[in-house]
């Protein structure tokens, strides 16, 4: 039996309930102003918030507590002072909720307004030095991967799916790359792959990532991959927006999933499913 919530394109009831709780928490102007003040400063004490918004200490504490209960902010004590910081997962989850409700991320594929000067083709042997250099640039940002060193070519060749390794070119230069990796050796997961997209720092903002994802998604559909998934640091909002435009949806936030340079990091887990009409 097909329930209403399982029909393609309809927001699941569980997601709707979660989003309703978030929106209800923010249905109070003081909380909206408080959240904005915390987001704008990074971390701030309750006393400083009280002064900035010209409200009483008790009123401020009440609304900060409500924001914390909803998961928008984090509280930590420094002696007798309570400091407030934004939950980085909120920066991703809240915009995603609004997009989901408004149907912005329900597209099955991705935008077709691709830049005319970007060419996407199969990765060749001669591309490996450029691919590994661009990988290193991503590692250097601190917000692209848990890797701290570029894997060897042999390692990447062994794990990346044949037929799902791409490079983007601009005027003959390798401007980025994308690849898909099987998530499991089990037959039941043969159509599930994890994706990676990296763009040369010289060519960012020119639609390279959009072009690579378009190729990755359309080829995955044609080759029978029914789920593409990826994990992105919440701080990498450009990458999250890029994947949302390609039909990926946020499944959830994986809190403190692994250490990166000695610090626990969260990741946003996203996936894109083929439409029911395309799945066999």
C-alpha positions as CSV (number, residue, x, y, z in Angstrom):
1,X,0.0,0.0,0.0
2,X,1.3,3.5,-0.9
3,X,0.8,6.1,1.8
4,X,0.4,9.7,1.1
5,X,3.8,10.5,2.7
6,X,5.6,8.1,0.4
7,X,4.4,9.6,-2.9
8,X,7.1,11.2,-4.9
9,X,7.6,14.9,-4.3
10,X,5.5,15.0,-1.0
11,X,7.3,16.2,2.1
12,X,7.5,13.3,4.6
13,X,5.3,13.7,7.7
14,X,8.3,13.2,10.0
15,X,10.2,16.0,8.3
16,X,7.2,18.3,8.4
17,X,6.8,17.8,12.1
18,X,10.5,18.6,12.7
19,X,10.4,21.7,10.6
20,X,7.2,22.9,12.3
21,X,8.9,22.7,15.6
22,X,11.8,24.8,14.3
23,X,9.5,27.4,12.8
24,X,7.4,27.5,15.9
25,X,10.5,28.3,18.0
26,X,11.3,31.2,15.7
27,X,7.7,32.5,15.7
28,X,8.8,35.1,18.2
29,X,10.6,38.3,17.1
30,X,12.9,38.4,20.1
31,X,14.3,34.9,19.4
32,X,14.9,35.8,15.8
33,X,16.9,38.9,16.9
34,X,18.8,36.8,19.5
35,X,19.7,34.1,17.0
36,X,20.9,36.8,14.5
37,X,23.0,38.5,17.2
38,X,24.6,35.2,18.1
39,X,25.2,34.2,14.5
40,X,26.7,37.6,13.8
41,X,29.2,37.5,16.6
42,X,30.1,33.8,16.7
43,X,30.0,33.5,20.5
44,X,28.6,35.9,23.0
45,X,27.5,35.9,26.7
46,X,23.9,36.1,27.9
47,X,24.8,39.4,29.6
48,X,26.1,40.9,26.3
49,X,22.9,39.8,24.5
50,X,20.8,41.4,27.2
51,X,22.6,44.7,26.6
52,X,22.5,44.5,22.8
53,X,18.8,43.8,22.6
54,X,17.9,46.1,25.6
55,X,15.8,43.3,27.3
56,X,15.8,42.0,30.8
57,X,18.2,39.2,31.9
58,X,15.3,36.9,32.7
59,X,13.7,37.5,29.3
60,X,17.0,36.9,27.5
61,X,17.7,33.7,29.4
62,X,14.2,32.4,28.7
63,X,14.5,32.8,24.9
64,X,18.1,31.6,24.8
65,X,17.0,28.4,26.6
66,X,14.2,27.9,24.0
67,X,16.7,28.4,21.1
68,X,19.0,25.8,22.8
69,X,16.2,23.3,23.2
70,X,15.4,23.6,19.5
71,X,19.0,23.1,18.7
72,X,19.7,26.5,17.2
73,X,22.4,27.5,19.7
74,X,24.8,25.8,22.1
75,X,25.4,26.9,25.7
76,X,28.6,26.5,27.7
77,X,29.7,27.8,31.0
78,X,32.8,29.9,31.7
79,X,32.7,30.2,35.5
80,X,29.5,32.0,36.3
81,X,29.0,33.3,32.7
82,X,26.9,31.5,30.2
83,X,28.2,31.9,26.7
84,X,26.1,31.2,23.6
85,X,27.2,30.1,20.1
86,X,25.4,29.0,17.0
87,X,25.0,25.3,16.4
88,X,26.7,25.0,13.0
89,X,24.2,22.3,12.0
90,X,21.5,25.0,12.3
91,X,23.2,27.0,9.5
92,X,22.5,24.1,7.2
93,X,19.3,22.6,8.6
94,X,17.2,25.7,8.8
95,X,17.8,26.9,5.2
96,X,17.3,23.3,4.0
97,X,14.0,23.2,5.9
98,X,12.7,26.3,4.2
99,X,13.8,25.0,0.8
100,X,12.2,21.7,1.4
101,X,8.9,23.2,2.4
102,X,8.9,25.5,-0.6
103,X,9.8,22.7,-3.0
104,X,13.1,24.3,-4.1
105,X,15.1,21.1,-3.6
106,X,12.6,18.6,-5.0
107,X,14.1,18.7,-8.5
108,X,15.0,15.2,-9.7
109,X,18.3,16.4,-11.4
110,X,19.9,19.8,-11.6
111,X,20.0,23.1,-13.4
112,X,20.6,23.0,-17.1
113,X,22.1,26.5,-17.3
114,X,25.6,25.2,-17.5
115,X,28.5,27.5,-18.5
116,X,29.5,27.3,-22.1
117,X,33.2,27.5,-21.5
118,X,33.4,24.4,-19.2
119,X,33.9,21.0,-20.8
120,X,33.5,17.8,-18.8
121,X,35.1,14.6,-20.0
122,X,36.5,11.2,-18.7
123,X,39.6,11.4,-16.5
124,X,42.7,10.4,-18.5
125,X,46.1,9.2,-17.3
126,X,47.6,12.6,-18.1
127,X,45.2,14.3,-15.7
128,X,46.3,12.7,-12.5
129,X,48.9,15.3,-11.5
130,X,46.3,18.0,-11.9
131,X,43.7,16.0,-10.0
132,X,45.9,15.4,-7.1
133,X,47.0,19.0,-7.0
134,X,43.4,20.2,-6.9
135,X,42.7,17.6,-4.2
136,X,45.6,19.1,-2.1
137,X,44.0,22.6,-2.5
138,X,40.8,21.2,-1.1
139,X,42.6,19.6,1.8
140,X,44.3,23.0,2.5
141,X,40.9,24.8,3.0
142,X,40.3,22.7,6.1
143,X,36.6,22.3,5.1
144,X,36.7,19.8,2.2
145,X,37.6,16.4,3.6
146,X,38.9,14.6,6.7
147,X,41.9,13.6,4.6
148,X,45.1,15.4,5.7
149,X,47.2,14.1,2.8
150,X,46.4,13.4,-0.8
151,X,45.8,9.7,-1.4
152,X,48.1,8.0,-3.9
153,X,47.0,7.6,-7.4
154,X,46.9,3.8,-7.0
155,X,44.6,4.2,-4.0
156,X,42.2,6.5,-5.9
157,X,42.2,4.3,-9.0
158,X,41.3,1.3,-6.9
159,X,38.3,2.8,-5.2
160,X,36.8,5.1,-7.8
161,X,34.1,3.6,-10.0
162,X,35.1,3.1,-13.6
163,X,33.0,5.3,-15.9
164,X,32.3,7.7,-13.1
165,X,35.6,9.7,-13.0
166,X,35.4,13.1,-14.6
167,X,37.5,16.2,-15.1
168,X,36.3,19.7,-16.1
169,X,38.3,21.8,-18.5
170,X,38.5,25.5,-19.2
171,X,40.7,26.6,-22.1
172,X,42.5,23.3,-22.0
173,X,43.3,23.5,-18.2
174,X,41.9,21.0,-15.8
175,X,39.6,23.1,-13.6
176,X,38.1,20.4,-11.4
177,X,37.3,16.8,-11.0
178,X,34.5,14.5,-9.7
179,X,34.4,10.8,-8.9
180,X,32.1,8.2,-7.3
181,X,33.1,5.5,-4.9
182,X,31.0,2.3,-4.0
183,X,29.7,2.5,-0.5
184,X,29.7,-1.3,0.0
185,X,30.8,-4.6,-1.5
186,X,27.4,-6.1,-0.9
187,X,25.3,-6.8,-3.9
188,X,22.2,-5.1,-2.4
189,X,24.1,-1.8,-2.3
190,X,25.5,-2.1,-5.8
191,X,23.6,1.0,-6.9
192,X,24.8,3.3,-4.0
193,X,27.8,5.5,-4.4
194,X,29.5,8.2,-2.5
195,X,30.5,11.3,-4.6
196,X,33.3,13.8,-4.5
197,X,33.7,17.1,-6.3
198,X,36.7,19.4,-6.2
199,X,37.3,22.6,-8.1
200,X,40.7,24.3,-8.8
201,X,40.9,27.5,-6.7
202,X,41.6,29.5,-9.8
203,X,38.3,28.6,-11.4
204,X,35.9,28.7,-8.4
205,X,32.7,30.6,-9.1
206,X,32.6,29.8,-12.8
207,X,30.2,26.9,-12.7
208,X,32.8,24.1,-12.7
209,X,31.2,22.3,-9.8
210,X,27.7,22.7,-11.3
211,X,29.0,21.2,-14.6
212,X,30.7,18.3,-12.9
213,X,27.7,17.4,-10.7
214,X,25.4,17.6,-13.7
215,X,27.6,15.0,-15.5
216,X,27.9,12.9,-12.4
217,X,24.2,12.8,-11.8
218,X,23.0,12.2,-15.3
219,X,25.6,9.4,-15.9
220,X,24.6,7.8,-12.6
221,X,21.0,7.7,-13.6
222,X,21.9,6.3,-17.0
223,X,24.1,3.6,-15.5
224,X,21.5,2.5,-12.9
225,X,23.0,4.0,-9.7
226,X,19.9,4.6,-7.6
227,X,21.4,6.6,-4.7
228,X,24.3,9.1,-4.6
229,X,25.4,10.3,-1.2
230,X,28.0,12.6,0.2
231,X,29.1,14.1,3.5
232,X,30.0,17.8,3.7
233,X,31.2,19.9,6.6
234,X,28.5,22.3,7.7
235,X,30.9,25.2,7.2
236,X,31.2,24.4,3.5
237,X,27.9,26.1,2.6
238,X,28.8,26.6,-1.0
239,X,29.1,22.9,-1.5
240,X,25.9,22.1,0.3
241,X,24.0,24.7,-1.9
242,X,25.6,23.2,-5.0
243,X,24.4,19.7,-4.1
244,X,20.9,20.9,-3.2
245,X,20.6,22.4,-6.6
246,X,21.6,19.1,-8.1
247,X,18.7,17.3,-6.3
248,X,20.5,16.2,-3.2
249,X,18.5,16.4,0.1
250,X,19.8,16.7,3.6
251,X,19.3,13.4,5.4
252,X,20.7,14.6,8.7
253,X,23.6,16.0,10.7
254,X,26.2,13.5,11.8
255,X,27.4,15.1,15.0
256,X,31.0,14.6,16.1
257,X,31.4,11.9,13.5
258,X,35.3,12.1,13.4
259,X,38.3,14.1,14.5
260,X,40.0,16.5,12.1
261,X,43.3,17.9,13.2
262,X,42.4,16.8,16.8
263,X,39.0,18.5,16.7
264,X,35.6,16.7,16.6
265,X,33.7,17.7,13.4
266,X,30.1,17.4,12.3
267,X,29.1,16.5,8.7
268,X,25.9,17.1,6.8
269,X,24.8,13.8,5.2
270,X,23.1,14.3,1.8
271,X,21.7,11.9,-0.7
272,X,20.1,12.0,-4.1
273,X,17.7,9.2,-5.2
274,X,16.6,8.4,-8.7
275,X,12.9,9.1,-9.3
276,X,10.6,6.1,-8.8
277,X,9.8,6.2,-12.5
278,X,13.5,5.6,-13.3
279,X,14.2,2.9,-10.7
280,X,13.8,-0.7,-11.8
